[in-house]
Every structure is written in C-alpha cells, then in structure tokens.
C-alpha cells in the first residue's frame, strides 16, 4: 500500500529554475523523509524532517512539513541537469518503523 | 562492506520456479527492510526485520513470499512458485536501528518471471 502521494507525477524544468514537489500522507507520523532515485538504481536518502519541525534545509534542498494538512514539500533551488531523477517521500506509518513510500515525482531538468 | 549489497542483480526465471534474493546490510545495522518496486511506481513495503525477528511482515503479498534473517545480518527473500506478476525490482535497505529513520538502499535485484 502507498501511504503518500506526490504531485506532480512528472515535472520538466529548465536548468537554473527551482523545482517544487509535494507529498501528502494519511496517518500521523514521527518523521517524513525524501529520497531520490536515478533510473534503475537504488534510492538515496536526501533529508529527514521530524513531526515537530516545520522547515529544514540541506544545501539546495528545502523541506517543509505541515502536520495539520498532512503534507510536505521539497524545493530544489537552482536545479541542474544532474538533479534529473525520481523523488519519493516516505513516512513512518503511524509512528512505527515501517517506512511507506509515496508514488513519486519524476523530475527532468533540461540543460 | 561499505554499503548494502544485493545479489543477484538480475534474475530471470520461469513461471513456477523457486527464487532466492539475498541482502547483505551495512555492518551494525539492526533494521533491515525489503521493498518491491514496479516500473514507474514507488517502493512497496514487504517486510521489516529488527535483529533476527520480523517486526512487521504485513506487506508480503501471499504465502509464496517468505523472508529470513537468521543471524541478524544477511537476509534472504524467498519466492515460491513464481508468477509473471512477481516480476519487479526487489530493493533491500538497512537502518541503524529503525528509529533513526534514514534507510540505506542497495542497488536492487531485478526479477523477471517468464
């Protein structure tokens, strides 16, 4: 089962532009994470935000979390062609250590 | 090893055959996860181990699927009487203890059932 849903499903932007993708989830959580996956490869952890945090930064990444709306957003600033990948959110369903992934956003950054 | 290792990277089998997929987690990681991913979809949770025991196996689709982790390190996902619908990428991830959140993924085992 999928706990989270990302939107948009696909996003195509020019290099240098910002990319924003959103994640909505269904149950209460302890934390929410974002992962990146290059085609045919494993997932790579990007950033984790805890339920008592509202915003977190890491390099060109900015994540926000709104627990009242059960939603999160990932912003990638000044995108590069190398950012082309699929991005997934993951939540620890109902405070367990069972991490459920969303459906993903496929980002394409055009050089 | 430095990362999570999965073998084989590719497995082609015939319908009805038995398959084993192996995951070697990062040394010292007590939590181990198995996911299944179909093309264009997100990873689907299968099972999660804390040490040697399966803490949550609610994602295993049916009794043809079974996973073990006898010594709390290497894990094997076993699929009996494979069906064409089992074709997917099987991903393994490990975590220091589950509570820390960050999952470290292997490169996956791509299973094709003909």
Interface residues (C-beta under 8 A of the other chain):
Chain A: X1 X2 X4 X30 X31 X33 X35 X41 X42 X43 X44 X45 X48 X88 X90 X92 X96 X97 X98 X99 X100 X101 X102 X103 X104
Chain B: X4 X31 X33 X35 X41 X42 X43 X44 X45 X48 X50 X55 X56 X58 X59 X91 X93 X95 X98 X99 X101 X102 X103 X104 X105 X106 X107 X108
